[in-house]
Amino acid sequence: MKNRYVVKFAGQSGQGINLLGKFFSSSLKNLGHYIFAYREYPSIIRGGYASYQIDVSSENISASSKKCDILTCFAKEAFDEYIYFVNKNGVILHSIKDISLDKKEENFLKGNNIQLEYFDLETITKKNKAPLVMGNVVLLSAIFKLLNLDVKPLEEVIVGHFKNKKRIDLDAERRCIQAGYNFNFSDTTKVKKLSLGKEKNWHNSSILSGNDAIALGAITAGCRAYYAYPMTPATSILATLGNTYQETGIIVKQAESEITAALMVLGSMYMGTRAFTATSGGGFDLMTESISFAGIAEIPLVIVLGQRAGSGTGVPTWTGASDLDVALHAGHGEFPRCVMVASDAIDSYELIQDAFNIAEIYQIPVILLTEKQVAESLFNIRSLPRAKKIERGLITNGQRRYEITKNGISPRWLPKKGKTTYLTNSDEHDQYGISTESESEIVMMSEKRERKIKTLSRALPPPKYYGPKDPTIVFVGIGSTKNAVLDAMKITKRRVGCLHYKYVYPFKKEKILEFADKKVKIVLIENNQTNQLGKLIKEQGGIYIPNTLNKYDGRPFFVDDILNYLKK
């Protein structure tokens, strides 16, 4: 693609692939380039194949290309998996001794003019008095030579990362960097200058994963406690908050189960401490009784649901977006809730703040959906937005905790000595919290809670539209699908629009009805098989969308997927 260049590192789990990807991303960013990084890895600690792909551009990007221009391989398993994802005229750098190619692989390399370059890392590291593990840096710096890039920013990033680690020989690191940069490429492997424009002062920009942004957003929102049980792809939220608790003062607790984590959040929020939990599909299943309890007791509850591929254990380290249905319907009985979906680092940072405000003001469960593609990918942003105002919806005291109101929101105050006491339990209750089985009180209280949905719906912004005023085709979606569509819109010459929902429930139907009335071709784009957003649009908006673009193979939408669809 004209507006980007793609480098992929590939090897076995445990070979330092992630670190190489982060080093390369930071170095390119410091040189003034925009980057987006996406990782793949198996659900095992060692072995298999893993990759870290960095797309580099002269403009803002937030999705990956399907193929790369430079593939760097450290293991034969990874070579076999990714060889066919190298672009024409590309280069494969590898450290696989005595590599053997079958006829199909030979024909593919020859037919696409792909150059193969071997690095004897054992000899190179030994010559430079460095441990073999530093061989990764040799290939990394060789890429800088291949692209005619200044290697100094790479050295600064690597040395900066290891400078406080006592057992690392920084001089050996420097020697390996120089050895890779001075590598004598064969005549067939030509140096290719990276001919992409640069952004001024872009070295001051930030690189954040979606989970990093959620953690930062929670800190900004005044969160004081985080309880969770580790589960991919939500685990790094626990790690980030755990690594910073001394600076933030946040209580970070690894619970023995997801059930405990959800109940601890309920207890903290009930007493006025902003708290939340994060999990994936299987853990969320265990939290559903707590969600129902929060619904009837009107206790604020914030849960981040990191989606991955498949039901059951599924494909636990790969991406997907098939948990919208469970987020909308988890729990028994009827009660109001809010569901929102993050698409990138900015969304992740802002929506977790919204989640706390909405949960407390409306006294409802709020579920923030993210997905492995958003949670673990690296987004390159200039800066985070201004922090949102903290709104808690609290009063100092009251008489009827569950008072019947026109907007459905009852007065909430914190249990505290000297304040009016009230009862809270999981039974239906009257305005004072006393359990009831009265027909009229059941109806009044149920209808009061349901009125919150209309009140909240009026307060939420509509979906955001990106694109021309007169599109011929509009993609409608949630989550990371937006990123691939927006990147494709910068490349295609067609009049393409994107209608993106981040506040999914309560559902706002006006904008999509507008496009339907104009007879614009609407395409539903979803990272699941059963069109879960499409079902919600039909139920809430009365619109059936026959044109669909689905992906459910554990991979995100690549820019190529959108461009290929438009070509058809």
N, C-alpha and C positions, 0 to 999 in steps of 0.2 A: 504494500500500500504506500502511496506517495507521501503520506503525512506521518509515517512512523517507520521505525526500525526495531527488530525484535531479536532478543537474545534469550536463550533458554539454557539453564544449568540442569543437568540430569545425572542421577546416580542412585545408589541405594540409600534407604533411610539410615541415618547415622553417619553419612559421609560429609556432613557440613553443607549440604545444598542450600538450606535456608539462609545460613550466614553469608554465603557467597551472593545470593540474591539481594540481601539487604545491603551488603557492601557496594554492589554494583549500582543499586537504586540510589543510594545516598550520594555516591560519587557523581553519577550522571546529573542528579538534581543540582549538586554544587557547581557543575559546569554550565548550568543554565538551561537544562532540558527538562521537559515534563516527562514524568514516568507513571506507569501503572504496573503493579506486580501481582501475579497470580500464582498460587502454588497448588501442586497435586502431590499427594502422598498416600501410601497404603496404611491400613489400620494395624500395622505391626511396628515394633520398635526398631528392628534392623532387617535389612533385606528388601526384597521386592524392588520397586522402582519409584523414585520421587523426582519431582522437577520444580523449578522456580523460574517462571517466565517474566521477563521485563520488557514491556513495550515502551519505546522511547519516542517522543514526539516534540515538535516545535509548538504545539498547542495543547490545551487541556484535554486529557483523555481519561476514561474511567472504565474501559473494558479491554479485553485481550483479543489479539488476532489468533487465528487457529494455527498458523504456521510461523516458524521462526527463520531468521536469516543466518544466525550463528547458533549452532547446537554444541554445547560443551558436555562431554560424557565422561563419567568416572567408573562406569560399570557396564558390562555387556547387556544385562537385563534392560537397562535404560536405553542403551543404543538400539536394541531390537524394537523397543516400544516407540521410540520417537524419531527414528531415521526418516520415516515417511512424512514427517511434519516439518521438513526443511524446505524452504522456498527454492525455486530455481536460481542458480548461480550462488547458492549459499555455501557455508563452510561448516564442517564438523571438526571440532578440536576434541581429542580424546587421549586418555592415558591407559588404554586397554592393550596390554602387551600381546603380541601375536594374534591380533584380531583376525577373525576369519569371516568372510562375506559369502553368502550364498549367491546364486545366479540372479535372483530377483533383486537383491540389494545392489549388486554390481551394476545391473542394468538401470536401476533407479538413479544411482549416483552419476553414472555416465550420461544418461538421457537428460538429466537436469543440470549437468555441469556443476555438480556439487563436489567441492574439494575436501579431501580427508587429510588431516594433519595430526601426526602422532607425537605425544610428549612423553619422553622417558623420565617420569617424575622421580623415580628412585635414583637415577644417575644425577639429575639436576639438583635435587635437594642435598644429596651427599656431597656434591661438588661445592655447594654453598654452605656447608656445615649447618644444615637445618634438618629437623626431623621430617620424616616422610609426610606427616599430616599437613605440613605447610605447602605441600605440592599443589593444593587447591589454589593457593594464591598465585602460583606460577601461571596457571591457565587463565586466571582472572585478569592478571596484568597483561597477558598476551593479547587479550581481546582489545585492550586499550591501544596496543601497538597496531593491531589489525585495522582498527577504526581511525588510526592517526589522532588519538586523543591524548591530551596532557595527562600523564600518570600521577602527577603530584596530588590531585584531590583524592585519588584512590589510596595513596600512601597515608594521607592525613586521616582518612576514615578508618583504615585498618589499625594504624598506630593508636588513634584515639580510642578505639574499641578495646584494645588489649593493654593500654598503658597502666591500668591499675591491677592487672593480673600478674602476680609476682612470678609465676612459673613460666611466663611467656618471654622468649628471647626476642626483643623488638628488633635488634640488629639483624637477626636471622630472617625475620619477616621482611625487613627492608631488602635484604639480599635476594630473597625469593621474588619480590616484586620486580626488582631490577632484572633478574634472570628471565622472567617471563616477558618483560618489555624488550629485552635484547634478543629474544628467541629468533633464530635464523629460519624464517619460513621458507618452504620450498618455492621454487620459481612459479609453480602453478597456483599457489595461494597468494593472490594479490592483496596488497594493503588497500582498504576501501575507506576513504574519508567519509566520516559521518556527516552528510550534507543536510543537516536539519538546523533551522534557525534556533537562536537562543533567546531566552527571556532575561532581561536585565534584573539584577538583584534577586534572581530566583534561588540563590543559595540560602536565602533567609526563609524560604518556604518550608513547609512541614510535610513529613511523610507519616501517615497514621493508618492503622487498620481500623475497620469498623468497630472492633471490640475495644481498641485503645480509646476511640472517640466516645463510646458508651461509658467507659470508666471515667473519662474526663468530664463528660456531661453530668454524670451522677454526682461527682464531687462539686461541680459548679452549682448543681441544683440543691445543695445542702444535705445530701445523703449522709447519714451518720452510721449506717450499718448495712453490711452485705453478707448474706447467708447463701451458700450454694454447695452442691455436690458436683464434682468435676464431670463434665460431659461435653465432648466435641460437638459443635465448634464454639461453645460458650466458655470453655475452660480458661482462656486467656484473660477474661474479665476478672476472674478470681485471682489470677497471677498478678495482674497489673495493680489491682486494689490492695492485694496482699503485700506487694513490694513497696507500696507507698503509704501504708497505714501510719507509719511513724510521723510522716509529714502532714498527713490529712487528719489524723485522729479518728478515722473511720474504724469501727469494729468490723473485722473480717473473720468470719467463722465458716470453716468447712464442716457442714452438717453430715450426719451419718446416713442421711437419705434425702431425697427430694421432698418427701412428705414433711420431714422436720424443717427443712429450709423454708418451705412455704408457710408453715405455722409460725416460725420465728419471725418472718416478715409481718404476718398478721398481728402478732403480739406487739411488735415494735411500733407499727403504724397506729395501732389502737391507742398506745400510750403517747403518741405524738412524735415518735422518732422516724424520720424518713429512712426507709429501708427498701431493699428489693432483692430479687433473686434472678438467676439466669440458668437456663437448662436447654436441653434439646427435646425432641419428640417423646422419647420414652420416659424421661423425667417429668415432662409436662403432664403426661397421663396420670402420674402419681399425685399431681398437685390439684387435680380437678375437684376433689371434695372441698379443698380449701377455697377454691374459686367460688363454689356454690355458697359456702359459709360467708365469704366476703360479700356476696351478692345480697343475701337476705339480712345480714347484720349491718350492712352498709359501712363496712370497714375498708378503707383504701388499701389496694393491693396492686403492686407493680411486678410484672413478670416479663423477663426477656426470653423469647423462645427462638433459639438458633436452629434454623431448619437445615436438614441434610437429606440425603436421598434414601427413600424406601421406608417401608413399615417395619415393625419389629426392630431388629438391630440394623437392618437395611445395609446401606453402604456408608458406614459411619464417618468416613473422612472425606466424603465427596458431597457436592452441593445439590440442592433441590429446593423447591418451594411448594411443597404439598401439604403444609400444615395450616393453611388458611381455614379450612373447614373446622378443624379441631379448635382453633383459636376462637372462631365464631360461636361454636356450639358446646364447648367443653363444660361439663357440670350438669346437674339435674335441676329441673324446675325452670322457671322463667325469671330472669333478672337482667338488668341493664349492664352493659360492659362497653368498653372502647377497645378497638383493635386498630393498630397503626403498623406501618411497614417501612423499615429503613432501606435505603437504596445505596448509600455511600457513607463516607465518614462524616460529612456535614449533617446529613439526616440523622445519623446515629447519635451525634452530639446534641442536636436540638430536640429530637423526639423523646429521648429519655428524660429531658427536662419537662417537656410537655406531659409525659406520662405521670410524673409526680404531681404536677399541678392539677391535671384532670382527675387523677385518682382521689386527691384530697378535696378538691372543690365539689365534685359530684358524688364522692363517697362510693366508688365503684371499682371493680377490677379493671386494670388496664394491661393489655397484652401487647408488647412491642415485638413484632416479628423481625428477625434478621435472617440471614442464611449464611452458610459457609463461605460463599463467594464474597459477601459483604464483610463478614466478621473477620476473615483472615487475609484478605487481599490488602495491598498497600495503595492508598490513595495519596496523591501529591496535591496539597492545597496551599494557597497563599497564607491563609490564617483561618482560625476558627471564628465563627460569628460572635457577636456580642451576646453575653449571657442573658438568658430570659429571666424576667422578673419572677421571683418565687411567690406563688400564690397558694395559700393553704386553706382558705375558706373557713377558718376557725372563728368562733365567737368566744367571748370570755366566760359566759355562763348561759344557762338556759333552763327551761322547765320541762318541755316535752322533746326528748331526744329525737323521736321519730314523728315529729309534727307533720300533719298533712298540709302540703303547700301546693300552690298552683304550678310551680316549676318542678316539683318533685324533689327538691333539695331541702332536707331537714336541717335545722341548726345543729352544728357539731362542736362540742367542746371537749377538752381533754379530762379524763378522770384524774381528779386531784383533790387533796384535802382542802376543805373550805368551799368547794363547788357543789352544785346540785348533783346528787348521785343519779345514776340511771342503770337500767338492766340491759345487758347484751347477751343474747344467746342465738342458737341456730333455729329456734322455733319461730313460727309466725307470731307476731306480737302487735300490741296496740301502740299508741303514740308514746307511751311511757316505757316501752320495752317489755311489758308484761305479756307472757304467752297467752294466746287467744285462739279459740276455735269458732268464734262468732262469724257467721256468714258475711255480715256487712263489713266487719273490720278486716276480714281477709281480702275482700274485694277492694276496699278503700286503700289498704296498704300496698297491695299488688299494683294497683293503678297509679298510686303515688310514685312508686319506684320506676314504673315504666315511663312516666312523664319526663324523667331525666333524659331519656334518649332524644326527645324533641328539643329539649333545652340545650343539650350538648350539640346536637346537629346544627342548630342555628349559630353556635359559637365557632364551629370548626370551619377552616377555609376550604374552598372547593379544590378539586384536583387541578394540578398545574399543567397547562398546555405549552408545549415547545414546538416551534415551527412556523411556517408561513400562514398568512390569513386565509389562503385559498388552497389548502392541501388536497391532493387527489387520493391520498391514503393516510390514515391515522392509526398508529399502533396504540393500543390501550393495555396497560399493564401495571404491575406493582413490583417493588423490589429492584433487583439488579438488572431486570430486563430493560429498564430505562437507559442504563449506561451503554449497552450495546447499540440501542436504537439511536441515541444521540451521537455516538461516535460514527455510526454509519451515515447519519444525516449530513455530516461534514464532508463525506466522500461522494455520495450519490448526487446525481443531477436531478433526480425526481423531486417533486414537491411533497415531501414526507413530513408528517406531524407526529407528535407523541403526546398522548394524554396519560399523565402519570398520577396514580393515587398513592398517597402516603398515609392519609387518614381514611381508612377503609370502612370502618363501622363506628358510628352511624354512617350510612352510605349517602353520598351526595350525587344525585342523578342528573341535575340540570345540564351540566356541560356535555355529557355524552348524549343526552337527548337532543341537544343543539346540533351536534354533528350528524345524528341520525336523521333529523329533519332536513338537513342540507343534502342528504343522499351521498355523503362522503363514504368511501369504502373504509369500513372499520375493521381492523385486524386485532383479534385478541391474542396477546403474546404471553405465554405462561411457562414456567419451569416445572410443570407437572403434566400429568396425562389426562386429567378429567376436567380441565377448565374450571377450577374452583372459583376464580374471580368471575368468570363468565356466568356461573350459576348464581352468584350474588347479584350481578348486574341484572340478570333476568328476573330474579325474585324481587329486588328492590326497585329496579328501574323499568321493568316491563319490556326490556329489549333483549332479543335473542341475537347473538353475533355468530353467524355461520362461518366466517373466515377466521381460522385459528392457526397459530404457529406455536407448536408445543415442543418441548425438549425435556426428556426425563431419563437421561443416560448418566446422571451424576456429574455432568459437565455444565458449566454456565453457557449462556448465549455468547458466542464470539461475534465480533463485528462481521466476519465473513458470513455467518448464518443469516444476518439481516440483509446483507448485500445480495446474497444468492437468492433469497426469497423475492427481493425486488426485481431481480433479473428475470425470474420466472413469470 
